Amino acid sequence: MKRFLIIVPDGSMLFEAAGIADILMQANRLHADETQQPRYRVSIATTQPHQVIHGQSGLNLLADFRLPELDPREPWDTIMITGRGTNEEEGTAVVDWLRLAAPHADRVASICGGAMLLAETGLLDCRRATTHWRLLETMQSRFPMVKVESGPLYIQDGPIWTSGGVSSGFDLTLALVEEDYGFTLARDVAQDLVMYLRRPGGQLQFSRYHLQQAESIGPVSELQSWILENLTADLSVEKLAERVAMSPRNFTRVFTRETGVPPARYVAEARLAAARHRLEQTCETLESVAAATGFGNSINLRRIFERQLHLTPGEYRQRFHCRKMA
């Protein structure tokens, strides 16, 4: 039997913890052995002075334990933190407890912003890790020793597991079941709950496309607007520098300073964002989408989608198109 502790911060999305517990309980129901020994014993802990966890939705969850009541030296097979909490004091309490508890646990996992707390403990130093796409840059800047990766739904690096936002914790939990008890049980749980054991199109969390804007109004911000309106133009660094009367070298330095990204990357992201929008909102052919967004042809469009999103343009449209296509 595997002992599984889920630490749930106050004000979090409760379906994360509830869904993870349900996945583990389904493993118990499907494959109870002859002695009726469950595969998992799941406990939920809160940092609050009471055992009621208040969810973001207004619903509440009753915890089994208050975290200070648990001896951090007690052995656990898995300790999982499902978020980082709504205040610094709560986060600090979790970090302090985890520092003491981690050496006695077989593995430690995080969901969404919980990776920020793992990083504070030092458990992620020199390890690969991920978190919700909104927090990736913050995590990398605050914790430079962590090898932050964007994209994957979850990452295992030794005994430490981290996952992206919200429902990616379910993918991670199925992977834990597979590691503990094998493929067949994990597959049966996934099929019974009508889930993917491994999502199609590669494991990837999709961030909303958001282009960095210049911090102040001026030539760079005006150029950014012009780029978005002229994606099919020659947007090489040399041509863009010429438009703002700068040398390519100085232009690259100024553009990167004001937007946070080099001009070539901004152009690539702008074209990709425009292509994603057209695939979501229109019935245009792939050739038309490619032509209108500066990729030239569908071959180039497919190449960039597969490299950046691990999906073909057609697969992206199938997964994210508007139900009532324009």
C-alpha positions in Angstrom: 0.0 0.0 0.0 1.2 3.5 -0.9 0.7 6.3 1.5 -0.2 9.5 -0.4 -0.4 12.9 1.3 -2.0 15.8 -0.6 -1.4 19.3 0.8 -4.2 21.7 -0.3 -3.8 25.4 0.2 -6.7 27.6 1.1 -8.4 29.4 -1.8 -7.3 26.9 -4.4 -9.2 25.0 -7.1 -10.5 22.1 -5.1 -11.1 19.9 -8.2 -7.4 19.3 -8.4 -7.2 17.6 -5.0 -10.6 15.9 -5.4 -9.7 14.7 -8.9 -6.4 13.3 -7.8 -7.9 11.5 -4.9 -10.6 10.1 -7.1 -8.0 8.7 -9.6 -6.2 7.0 -6.7 -9.4 5.6 -5.2 -10.4 4.3 -8.6 -7.1 2.4 -8.6 -8.2 0.9 -5.3 -11.6 -0.1 -6.6 -10.4 -1.7 -9.8 -7.7 -3.8 -8.5 -8.2 -4.6 -4.8 -6.2 -7.7 -4.0 -7.3 -10.8 -2.2 -6.6 -9.3 1.2 -8.6 -6.2 0.4 -5.4 -4.2 0.9 -5.9 -0.9 -0.9 -3.3 0.3 -3.4 -3.4 3.8 -1.9 -4.2 5.4 1.4 -4.9 9.1 0.6 -4.8 11.8 3.3 -5.5 15.5 2.8 -3.8 18.2 4.8 -4.3 21.9 5.2 -2.2 24.7 6.7 -5.2 26.4 8.2 -5.9 26.4 12.0 -9.1 24.5 11.2 -9.7 21.5 8.9 -12.0 23.3 6.4 -10.3 24.2 3.1 -12.1 27.1 1.4 -12.0 26.7 -2.3 -11.8 29.4 -5.0 -15.3 28.4 -6.2 -16.9 28.9 -2.8 -17.1 25.2 -2.1 -15.3 23.7 0.9 -13.2 20.6 1.5 -12.7 18.9 4.8 -9.1 17.9 5.4 -8.0 14.9 7.3 -5.2 16.8 9.1 -3.8 20.2 9.8 -0.2 20.2 8.5 1.4 21.3 11.8 -0.1 18.1 13.4 1.9 15.9 11.0 5.3 14.8 12.0 7.5 15.7 9.0 9.8 12.7 9.9 6.8 10.3 9.2 7.5 8.3 6.0 5.2 8.9 3.0 5.4 7.3 -0.4 4.2 10.5 -2.0 3.8 14.1 -0.8 2.0 16.3 -3.3 1.4 20.1 -3.0 -1.5 21.3 -5.2 -0.8 25.0 -5.2 1.1 27.8 -3.5 -1.7 29.4 -1.4 -3.1 32.9 -1.3 -0.7 34.4 1.2 3.0 34.3 2.0 2.5 33.0 5.5 0.8 29.9 4.3 3.4 29.3 1.6 6.2 29.7 4.2 4.5 27.1 6.5 4.4 24.6 3.6 8.0 25.3 2.6 9.3 24.8 6.2 7.4 21.6 6.6 8.5 20.2 3.2 12.2 20.9 4.0 11.9 18.6 6.9 9.6 16.0 5.3 11.2 15.6 1.9 14.2 13.4 3.0 11.7 10.9 4.5 9.4 10.7 1.4 10.0 8.4 -1.6 8.9 11.2 -3.9 7.6 14.7 -3.8 5.2 16.2 -6.5 3.6 19.6 -7.2 0.6 20.8 -9.2 0.5 24.2 -10.9 2.0 26.9 -8.6 3.0 24.4 -6.0 6.3 24.1 -7.9 7.1 27.6 -6.7 7.1 26.3 -3.1 9.2 23.3 -4.1 11.7 25.7 -5.6 11.8 27.7 -2.4 12.8 24.5 -0.5 15.8 24.0 -2.8 14.4 20.6 -3.9 14.3 21.8 -7.5 17.9 23.1 -7.7 19.7 21.7 -10.7 16.6 19.7 -11.7 14.2 20.0 -14.6 10.8 21.3 -13.6 7.7 23.0 -14.9 4.7 24.9 -13.6 1.7 26.8 -14.9 2.6 28.7 -18.1 1.8 32.0 -16.4 4.5 31.4 -13.8 7.3 30.0 -16.0 9.2 33.2 -16.4 8.7 34.2 -12.8 10.0 30.9 -11.6 13.1 31.1 -13.8 14.0 34.6 -12.7 13.4 33.9 -9.0 15.1 30.5 -9.0 17.9 30.5 -11.6 19.2 27.1 -10.3 16.0 25.4 -11.6 16.0 24.1 -15.1 12.5 25.5 -16.0 10.9 24.0 -19.0 7.8 25.3 -20.8 5.4 23.1 -22.6 5.3 19.6 -20.9 2.3 18.7 -18.8 4.5 17.2 -16.3 8.2 16.4 -15.7 9.9 13.8 -13.6 13.5 14.4 -12.4 14.5 11.7 -10.0 12.1 11.6 -7.0 10.7 15.0 -7.8 7.7 15.4 -10.1 6.2 18.8 -11.2 3.2 19.5 -13.4 1.8 22.5 -15.3 -1.6 24.1 -14.6 -4.7 22.6 -13.0 -5.8 19.5 -14.9 -2.2 18.4 -15.8 -2.1 17.1 -12.2 -4.4 14.3 -13.4 -1.9 13.3 -16.1 0.9 13.3 -13.5 -1.2 11.2 -11.1 -1.9 8.6 -13.8 1.9 8.5 -14.4 2.4 7.9 -10.7 -0.1 5.0 -10.8 1.7 3.5 -13.8 5.1 3.8 -12.0 3.7 2.2 -8.8 1.6 -0.6 -10.2 2.2 -0.8 -14.0 0.7 0.1 -17.3 -2.4 -2.1 -17.0 -3.8 -0.5 -13.9 -3.1 3.0 -15.1 -4.7 2.3 -18.4 -7.8 0.7 -16.7 -8.2 3.8 -14.4 -7.9 6.1 -17.4 -10.4 4.2 -19.4 -12.9 3.9 -16.5 -12.7 7.6 -15.9 -12.8 8.4 -19.6 -9.4 10.1 -19.6 -6.4 9.8 -21.8 -3.5 7.9 -20.2 -1.3 10.1 -22.5 -2.9 13.0 -24.3 -2.7 13.0 -28.1 -0.5 15.4 -29.8 2.3 15.2 -27.3 2.4 16.4 -23.7 2.0 20.1 -23.9 0.3 22.8 -22.0 -1.0 25.6 -24.2 -0.4 29.1 -23.1 -2.6 31.9 -24.5 -0.6 33.8 -27.1 0.5 37.0 -25.5 3.0 39.3 -27.3 5.3 41.4 -25.2 4.6 45.1 -25.6 7.2 47.9 -25.3 7.2 49.5 -21.9 6.8 53.0 -23.3 5.3 54.7 -26.3 7.8 55.4 -29.0 9.4 54.0 -32.2 9.6 50.4 -30.9 5.9 50.3 -29.8 4.9 51.8 -33.1 7.0 49.3 -35.0 5.3 46.5 -33.0 1.9 47.7 -34.2 3.2 47.9 -37.8 4.5 44.3 -37.6 1.1 43.0 -36.5 -0.5 44.7 -39.5 2.1 43.6 -42.0 3.0 40.0 -41.2 3.5 39.1 -44.9 6.2 41.8 -45.3 9.9 41.3 -45.1 10.4 41.4 -41.3 14.1 40.7 -41.2 16.1 42.5 -38.6 17.8 44.5 -41.3 14.5 45.8 -42.7 12.9 46.5 -39.3 16.0 48.4 -38.2 15.8 50.4 -41.4 12.2 51.4 -40.6 13.3 53.0 -37.3 16.5 54.4 -38.6 18.9 52.3 -36.5 21.7 50.0 -37.2 20.7 46.3 -36.9 22.9 45.8 -33.9 21.6 48.8 -32.0 18.0 48.0 -33.0 18.2 44.5 -31.7 19.6 45.8 -28.4 16.9 48.5 -28.0 14.0 46.3 -29.1 15.1 43.5 -26.7 15.5 45.9 -23.9 12.0 47.4 -24.3 10.1 44.3 -25.1 12.0 41.5 -23.3 12.4 39.5 -26.5 14.7 39.8 -29.6 13.0 41.1 -32.8 13.3 37.8 -34.6 11.5 36.0 -31.8 8.8 38.7 -31.6 8.1 38.3 -35.3 8.0 34.5 -35.1 5.6 34.7 -32.1 3.4 37.3 -33.8 3.0 35.1 -36.9 2.3 32.0 -34.9 -0.3 33.9 -32.8 -2.0 35.1 -35.9 -2.0 31.6 -37.4 -3.5 30.1 -34.2 -6.2 32.8 -34.2 -7.2 32.1 -37.8 -7.3 28.3 -37.2 -9.5 28.9 -34.2 -11.9 31.4 -35.7 -12.1 30.7 -39.5 -12.5 27.9 -42.0 -9.7 29.2 -44.2 -7.5 26.6 -45.8 -4.1 25.9 -44.4 -2.5 27.5 -47.5 -4.6 30.7 -47.0 -3.7 30.8 -43.3 0.0 30.4 -44.1 -0.1 33.1 -46.8 -1.9 35.6 -44.6 0.4 35.2 -41.6 3.8 35.3 -43.3 4.6 31.6 -43.4 4.4 31.5 -47.2 3.0 28.0 -47.5 1.4 25.2 -45.5 4.6 23.3 -45.4 6.3 26.1 -43.4 3.2 26.5 -41.3 3.2 22.8 -40.4 6.9 22.9 -39.6 6.6 25.7 -37.1 3.5 24.2 -35.5 5.1 20.9 -35.0 8.3 22.5 -33.6 6.6 24.9 -31.3 3.3 23.2 -30.3 4.0 19.6 -31.1 0.8 19.5 -33.2 0.0 19.9 -36.9 -2.1 22.9 -37.8 -5.0 20.5 -38.6 -4.7 18.9 -35.2 -4.6 22.4 -33.5 -7.8 23.4 -35.3 -9.5 20.2 -34.3 -8.7 20.8 -30.7 -9.3 24.5 -30.4 -11.6 25.7 -33.1 -14.7 27.8 -32.3 -17.9 25.6 -32.4 -19.6 28.1 -34.7 -16.9 28.7 -37.3 -16.9 32.0 -39.1 
